[in-house]
Amino acid sequence: MTDRLYYNDSHRKEFEAKVLDCRPVKDKYEVVLDRTAFFPEGGGQYADTGYLDDVEVLDVKERKDVIFHTTAAPLDTGRTVAGRIDWEQRFDRMQQHTGEHIVSGLIHRRFGYDNVGFHLGGDYCTMDFNGPIPREALKEIEQEANRAVFQNLDIQISYPSKEELKELDYRSKIEIDGQVRVLTVPGYDVCACCAPHVKRTGEIGLIKLVGMVKYKGGERISMLCGSRALLDYEIKDENAKRISALLCAKEYEVADAVERMKEEQASLKGKLASFQQKLLSYQAAQIPVEDKVTAVFDPSLSGNAPRDLMNLLLGRGAAVCAVFTGTDEAGYRYVIGSRREDVRPLCRMLNEAFEGRGRRKAGNGAGFYEGQRGKDTGFNRELDLIVSSFFHHNLNTIWQ
């Protein structure tokens, strides 16, 4: 059984230990020490990393009360080594994990929900709760959680007996065999937990609940604590300053400035659409409508303009109308329609000839061609041959 130094002092950064065993596992090694400050993965928290002398510790696991340190190189059995954990990483994880206890305790007390999933990742900490939480309550929970931080409460660790556990109202994610380690944040949470934590709530620094999404009938909340919350603020503050300068608005007024800009943009888009429709109507009036097929190639058309132009020409009496647009670099699109003819065979011929793909809408044989072809002249000649062979007459194509 390995002596767990992190339970005696969660802030211990260095220690000395004796190597009891070292065995190769694939291209790494598993080292067993008589004691360790390295926390193995557990309770939703990843394992510590660091060094044993100059040998890197990559991972730490616990199996049957023995802690195995995965190292990059072997260590001689019987040797005394100096261990150094990655303290910055450990302290960051303790900030997140202790913050999770405060938030989970508050939600359990207010709504009666359990934390059914906890993940302490490299960027975010997520907590899954088995019931719905009103979005407006999230801010209240965050404020109350930070009051716990500002009070700088002592984090209490206890090992109650089985008889004491029966009388103790505490949270636990799983059924635990053997001795139960209980963490208490006075007034906020009492929960079974095997991981190291900060000694006082003030060490958390700040708790920010940055997101909430529906998840398996409940909620998944994303949280940042301590240095992570500070970094998040710094990034958002820099972005707010940049947006403020771009919009010539005060930092606390950028949201209102964006709303005004969106309204102005919507108004301009409406005016532009009106002008484009008038331009298309003028363009359609200048195009001769043929008895059989009217075809137009205009590389400047985009969006719904090809379909709108086709409908205008069909409205003027075109039996079949084909509108083509695009370039060799961007690929080509087409829309073909008729109010009298079935143009689906023509769409299939075009797709086969140009390795395109199309779709039919509302019975008018609408389709799209996408792909790279040779020069425009080659595309034009092939198109003319296909349409001509299908309709058995010469195609009069107008190139805009």
matplotlib code that plots the C-alpha trace (Angstrom):
import matplotlib.pyplot as plt

x = [0.0, 1.4, 1.5, -0.5, 1.3, -1.2, -3.8, -1.6, -0.8, -2.4, 0.1, 3.2, 5.3, 8.3, 9.1, 11.6, 10.6, 12.1, 11.6, 9.9, 9.4, 10.0, 8.7, 8.5, 5.1, 5.2, 7.6, 7.2, 7.8, 5.6, 7.3, 6.0, 7.2, 6.8, 5.1, 4.1, 2.7, 1.5, -2.3, -3.6, -6.5, -9.8, -12.9, -13.1, -9.7, -6.7, -3.5, -0.5, 2.6, 6.1, 9.5, 11.2, 14.8, 15.3, 12.8, 9.5, 6.3, 3.7, 0.7, -0.3, -2.8, -4.1, -4.7, -5.6, -4.2, -0.9, 0.0, 1.8, 3.8, 4.2, 7.6, 9.6, 12.7, 13.4, 14.4, 16.5, 14.7, 15.9, 16.9, 15.8, 14.4, 13.3, 9.8, 8.5, 4.9, 3.8, 2.5, 1.0, -1.1, -2.0, -3.1, -5.2, -7.0, -7.6, -9.1, -11.5, -12.4, -13.1, -15.1, -17.1, -18.0, -19.3, -21.5, -22.7, -23.6, -25.5, -27.5, -28.2, -29.5, -31.6, -33.0, -32.3, -30.3, -27.3, -24.0, -24.1, -21.0, -17.9, -15.1, -12.0, -10.4, -7.4, -9.6, -13.0, -14.6, -18.1, -20.7, -23.8, -27.0, -30.0, -32.7, -33.6, -32.1, -33.6, -31.1, -31.8, -30.8, -27.3, -26.2, -27.6, -25.7, -22.5, -22.9, -23.6, -20.6, -18.3, -19.6, -18.2, -14.8, -14.8, -15.4, -12.1, -13.6, -11.5, -11.9, -12.5, -11.5, -12.8, -12.9, -16.2, -16.9, -19.7, -21.9, -21.2, -21.8, -25.3, -26.2, -24.3, -26.2, -23.6, -23.4, -21.7, -21.6, -21.0, -21.3, -18.0, -16.5, -14.1, -13.1, -15.0, -13.1, -15.5, -14.9, -16.8, -17.1, -18.9, -22.4, -22.1, -21.2, -20.6, -19.4, -17.4, -14.2, -10.8, -9.0, -6.8, -8.3, -7.3, -7.0, -9.2, -11.9, -10.1, -7.5, -10.1, -9.9, -13.0, -15.8, -17.4, -20.2, -19.6, -22.2, -25.2, -26.7, -29.4, -27.8, -29.6, -32.7, -30.7, -28.1, -24.4, -22.7, -19.3, -17.2, -13.9, -12.1, -9.1, -6.4, -8.6, -11.4, -8.8, -7.5, -11.0, -11.7, -8.4, -9.3, -12.9, -11.7, -9.2, -11.9, -14.3, -11.7, -11.0, -14.7, -15.2, -12.5, -14.0, -17.5, -16.5, -18.5, -17.8, -16.8, -20.0, -22.1, -20.7, -23.8, -26.1, -23.8, -23.9, -27.7, -27.8, -25.4, -27.4, -30.6, -28.8, -27.4, -30.9, -32.2, -29.4, -29.9, -33.6, -32.8, -30.1, -32.5, -35.0, -32.4, -31.2, -34.8, -35.3, -32.0, -33.0, -36.3, -34.5, -32.0, -34.9, -36.7, -33.6, -33.2, -35.0, -37.4, -37.1, -40.0, -38.2, -35.3, -33.9, -30.5, -28.5, -24.9, -24.0, -21.0, -22.1, -25.3, -25.2, -27.6, -31.2, -30.6, -30.3, -33.7, -35.3, -34.1, -35.3, -38.8, -38.9, -38.1, -40.6, -43.2, -42.4, -43.4, -40.2, -41.0, -37.8, -35.3, -31.8, -29.6, -25.9, -23.4, -20.0, -16.3, -13.7, -12.1, -15.3, -17.3, -20.6, -24.2, -27.3, -31.1, -33.4, -37.2, -40.3, -44.0, -44.8, -41.9, -40.3, -36.7, -35.5, -33.8, -31.8, -30.7, -29.5, -27.6, -25.9, -24.9, -23.4, -21.6, -20.1, -19.8, -22.2, -25.0, -28.5, -31.8, -35.3, -37.7, -41.4, -41.6, -39.5, -36.3, -34.2, -30.6, -27.1, -23.8, -20.7, -17.2, -14.1, -14.1, -11.8, -12.0, -15.4, -15.4, -15.2, -18.0, -20.1, -19.6, -20.5, -23.5, -24.7, -24.4, -26.2, -29.2, -29.4, -29.4, -32.1, -34.5, -33.5, -33.0, -30.3, -29.9, -29.7, -27.5, -27.1, -23.7, -24.0]
y = [0.0, 3.4, 6.2, 9.1, 12.3, 14.4, 13.6, 14.9, 18.1, 18.9, 21.8, 19.6, 20.1, 18.0, 14.8, 11.9, 8.3, 4.8, 2.8, -0.5, -1.8, -0.8, -2.8, -2.2, -1.7, -1.4, 1.5, 3.0, 1.9, 1.6, 2.6, 1.9, 4.1, 3.6, 7.0, 9.7, 13.2, 12.4, 12.1, 9.3, 9.8, 9.7, 11.6, 13.3, 14.7, 13.8, 12.5, 14.7, 14.8, 15.9, 14.3, 11.6, 12.9, 13.7, 11.1, 12.4, 11.1, 10.9, 9.4, 8.0, 5.2, 3.3, -0.4, -2.3, 0.4, 0.6, 3.7, 3.2, 6.0, 5.8, 7.1, 7.7, 5.8, 3.1, 3.7, 1.2, -0.7, 0.4, 3.8, 7.0, 9.5, 13.2, 13.7, 17.0, 17.5, 20.0, 22.4, 24.9, 22.1, 20.6, 24.0, 24.8, 21.5, 22.0, 25.4, 23.9, 20.9, 22.8, 25.3, 22.4, 21.3, 24.7, 24.9, 21.3, 21.8, 25.0, 23.3, 20.2, 22.4, 24.6, 22.1, 18.7, 17.6, 15.3, 15.9, 12.8, 13.7, 15.7, 16.4, 18.4, 19.1, 21.2, 24.1, 23.8, 22.0, 20.6, 19.4, 17.4, 17.7, 15.4, 18.1, 21.4, 24.6, 28.0, 30.1, 33.1, 31.0, 30.5, 34.0, 33.7, 30.5, 32.0, 35.0, 32.8, 30.6, 33.6, 34.6, 31.3, 32.2, 35.7, 34.3, 32.3, 29.3, 26.4, 23.3, 20.4, 16.8, 14.0, 10.2, 9.3, 5.8, 3.7, 4.6, 8.3, 8.0, 6.7, 10.0, 12.2, 14.0, 14.0, 13.8, 10.9, 10.0, 6.3, 3.6, 3.5, 0.4, 0.9, 4.1, 7.2, 10.5, 13.4, 17.0, 19.8, 23.4, 24.8, 26.0, 24.9, 21.2, 17.9, 15.3, 12.1, 12.9, 11.3, 14.2, 16.9, 20.4, 23.9, 24.6, 27.6, 28.8, 32.1, 30.2, 29.5, 33.2, 33.5, 31.2, 31.9, 29.8, 30.4, 28.2, 25.8, 23.4, 20.7, 17.3, 13.9, 15.4, 17.7, 20.4, 20.5, 23.6, 24.8, 26.5, 28.4, 29.0, 30.9, 31.6, 30.1, 32.6, 35.4, 34.4, 34.2, 37.7, 39.0, 37.5, 38.9, 42.3, 42.6, 41.6, 44.2, 46.9, 46.0, 45.9, 49.2, 50.9, 49.5, 50.6, 53.9, 53.0, 52.6, 49.1, 48.7, 49.8, 47.6, 45.2, 48.2, 49.4, 45.9, 45.9, 49.2, 48.0, 44.9, 47.0, 49.3, 46.2, 44.7, 48.0, 48.2, 44.5, 45.2, 48.2, 46.3, 43.4, 45.9, 47.4, 44.0, 42.9, 46.1, 45.5, 41.9, 43.1, 45.5, 42.8, 40.3, 42.9, 43.2, 39.5, 38.1, 35.3, 32.4, 30.1, 27.0, 27.7, 30.9, 30.5, 33.1, 33.0, 35.7, 35.2, 38.1, 36.4, 35.0, 33.8, 33.5, 35.9, 33.0, 31.6, 35.0, 35.8, 32.5, 33.1, 36.6, 35.1, 32.3, 35.0, 36.7, 33.5, 31.5, 27.8, 26.7, 29.0, 28.1, 30.5, 29.7, 31.5, 31.0, 30.8, 28.2, 29.0, 28.9, 26.3, 26.7, 26.7, 26.5, 26.7, 25.4, 25.7, 25.4, 25.8, 23.5, 21.1, 18.4, 19.5, 16.7, 14.8, 17.9, 18.3, 14.7, 15.2, 18.3, 16.6, 13.7, 15.9, 18.2, 15.8, 17.9, 17.3, 18.6, 18.6, 19.0, 21.5, 22.2, 20.2, 22.7, 20.7, 23.1, 22.0, 23.1, 22.3, 22.4, 21.6, 22.7, 22.7, 24.0, 27.5, 29.2, 28.5, 24.8, 24.9, 27.0, 24.6, 21.5, 23.2, 24.3, 20.8, 19.2, 21.5, 21.5, 17.7, 17.5, 20.1, 19.3, 22.9, 25.6, 27.2, 31.0, 31.7, 35.2, 35.7, 38.6]
z = [0.0, -1.0, 1.5, 0.0, 1.0, -0.9, 1.7, 4.5, 2.6, -0.7, -1.2, -1.0, -4.1, -3.4, -1.5, -1.3, -1.7, -2.2, -5.4, -4.5, -8.0, -11.7, -14.6, -18.3, -19.9, -23.7, -24.4, -20.8, -17.3, -14.2, -10.9, -7.4, -4.5, -0.8, -0.7, -3.1, -3.5, -7.1, -7.2, -9.4, -11.7, -9.8, -8.8, -12.3, -11.9, -14.1, -12.6, -11.6, -13.8, -12.9, -12.3, -10.2, -10.2, -13.9, -15.1, -16.4, -14.8, -17.6, -15.8, -12.4, -11.7, -8.7, -8.6, -5.4, -3.1, -5.0, -7.0, -10.2, -11.8, -15.6, -16.4, -19.6, -18.3, -15.7, -12.1, -10.1, -7.3, -3.9, -5.1, -3.2, -5.6, -5.3, -6.6, -8.0, -9.1, -11.7, -9.1, -11.5, -13.0, -9.6, -8.2, -11.3, -10.9, -7.2, -7.9, -10.5, -8.4, -5.2, -7.2, -8.5, -5.0, -4.1, -7.2, -7.0, -3.4, -4.1, -6.9, -4.8, -2.0, -4.2, -6.7, -5.1, -8.2, -8.2, -10.1, -12.3, -14.4, -13.7, -16.2, -15.4, -18.8, -19.8, -20.8, -19.1, -16.2, -16.9, -14.5, -15.5, -13.4, -13.6, -13.9, -15.5, -14.2, -15.2, -17.1, -14.9, -11.8, -13.2, -12.4, -8.8, -8.3, -9.6, -7.2, -4.2, -5.1, -5.2, -1.8, -0.5, -2.1, -0.6, 2.9, 2.6, 4.4, 5.7, 3.6, 6.0, 5.4, 7.6, 7.7, 9.4, 10.7, 9.2, 12.1, 11.6, 7.9, 8.5, 10.3, 7.9, 5.1, 2.3, -1.5, -3.3, -6.9, -6.4, -3.7, -1.9, -0.2, 2.7, 4.3, 2.9, 2.7, 3.1, 2.0, 3.7, 2.5, 5.6, 4.6, 1.0, 0.4, 2.1, -0.3, -0.6, -2.6, -3.1, -4.8, -3.3, -2.9, -1.9, 1.8, 1.9, -0.5, -1.1, -3.0, -5.8, -6.6, -8.8, -10.1, -13.5, -14.9, -18.6, -20.3, -19.9, -22.4, -22.2, -21.7, -21.2, -19.7, -17.4, -17.8, -18.5, -17.0, -18.0, -15.3, -15.1, -11.8, -10.6, -13.3, -16.0, -15.2, -15.2, -18.6, -19.9, -18.7, -20.2, -23.7, -23.6, -22.3, -25.2, -27.7, -26.1, -26.5, -30.1, -31.0, -29.1, -31.2, -34.4, -33.6, -32.0, -29.0, -25.2, -24.1, -22.1, -25.0, -27.8, -27.7, -28.4, -31.1, -32.8, -32.6, -34.3, -37.0, -37.6, -38.0, -40.5, -42.3, -42.6, -44.0, -46.5, -47.6, -48.2, -50.3, -52.2, -52.9, -54.2, -56.6, -57.7, -58.5, -60.6, -62.3, -63.1, -64.4, -66.7, -67.8, -68.5, -70.6, -72.9, -73.5, -76.6, -75.7, -78.1, -79.0, -77.8, -75.5, -74.0, -72.5, -70.6, -69.3, -66.8, -64.5, -62.2, -61.0, -57.5, -54.7, -55.9, -58.9, -61.5, -60.4, -60.3, -63.8, -65.1, -63.6, -65.2, -68.6, -68.2, -67.3, -70.6, -72.5, -72.7, -73.2, -71.6, -69.8, -68.7, -66.7, -66.2, -64.0, -62.5, -63.4, -64.0, -60.7, -58.6, -60.6, -62.4, -61.4, -63.5, -63.2, -65.8, -65.8, -67.9, -67.3, -70.2, -70.8, -68.7, -68.5, -66.2, -69.0, -69.9, -66.3, -66.3, -69.5, -68.1, -64.9, -66.8, -69.2, -66.6, -63.7, -61.8, -59.5, -59.5, -57.7, -58.9, -57.3, -57.8, -61.0, -63.0, -63.3, -61.3, -60.8, -60.1, -61.8, -59.6, -60.8, -62.7, -66.4, -69.1, -70.6, -71.0, -74.7, -74.2, -71.7, -74.1, -77.0, -75.0, -73.5, -76.9, -78.3, -75.4, -75.4, -79.2, -79.4, -76.8, -78.3, -82.0, -83.0, -82.9, -79.5, -79.5, -76.4, -75.2, -73.4, -71.0]

ax = plt.figure().add_subplot(projection="3d")
ax.plot(x, y, z, "-o")
ax.set_aspect("equal")
plt.show()
